[in-house]
Amino acid sequence: MTEWIKSGVIAWVRDDRYGDDETVLVYFKGTGLTAMAEGLSALHRPPFAYGPDAAPGDWGVIVHHMLNPSRGEFADIDYRKLCPQGAELMVFIPNPCVAKAHGPKAYHYKDGQISSCIDYEGPEHSGEYWPNAMAPLITAAGLDHENDNYEEQLTQLICDHLGLPALNRDTITVDRDLMASYF
């Protein structure tokens, strides 16, 4: 289930098919839910939602706001700080700029380093401007960028490649008070 890539995870949780939110979905492995939540909070991006704490070696999920307008913080955060040695993160940004209608972006981190930057808008530049260890996988898949389901197909390809679990509305806990303070 990757339809959340079209509108954002919070809109997906709310079953708002036409909503757009500025949240970021982070899959994490090799670090715990508490460490991720504390790390995001220290970077002024407290989590809105999260899945159950994952067993060692399994992927967990956490969702936070892309920005912090109350602090005047509009820049991306440095996920390398949240990815210690032995950890891995897959960061999906479904709506990097809702106002300008840019396509999603995704970033893969391992051992504190970025290994792949995936720009959903520019498949022709796959790996050209940024590190992208997944470029050969994406190119070999031969996805049609003009297809209406391209974003979901690319997201599914990434999820399958890394063994990311499907999101489940029933297992995601949402901090509705924090979310209401942003939306």
Sequence and secondary structure as in RCSB ss.txt:
>XXXX:A:sequence
MTEWIKSGVIAWVRDDRYGDDETVLVYFKGTGLTAMAEGLSALHRPPFAYGPDAAPGDWGVIVHHMLNPSRGEFA
DIDYRKLCPQGAELMVFIPNPCVAKAHGPKAYHYKDGQISSCIDYEGPEHSGEYWPNAMAPLITAAGLDHENDNY
EEQLTQLICDHLGLPALNRDTITVDRDLMASYF
>XXXX:A:secstr
  GGGGT HHHHHTT TT    EEEEEEESS HHHHHHHHHHTT  EEEE     TTS EEEEEES BGGGTB S
   GGGG  TT EEEEEES TTGGGT   EEEEEETTEEEEEEETT GGGTTTSS BTTHHHHHHHT  TTSTTH
HHHHHHHHHHHHT     GGG EE HHHHHHH 
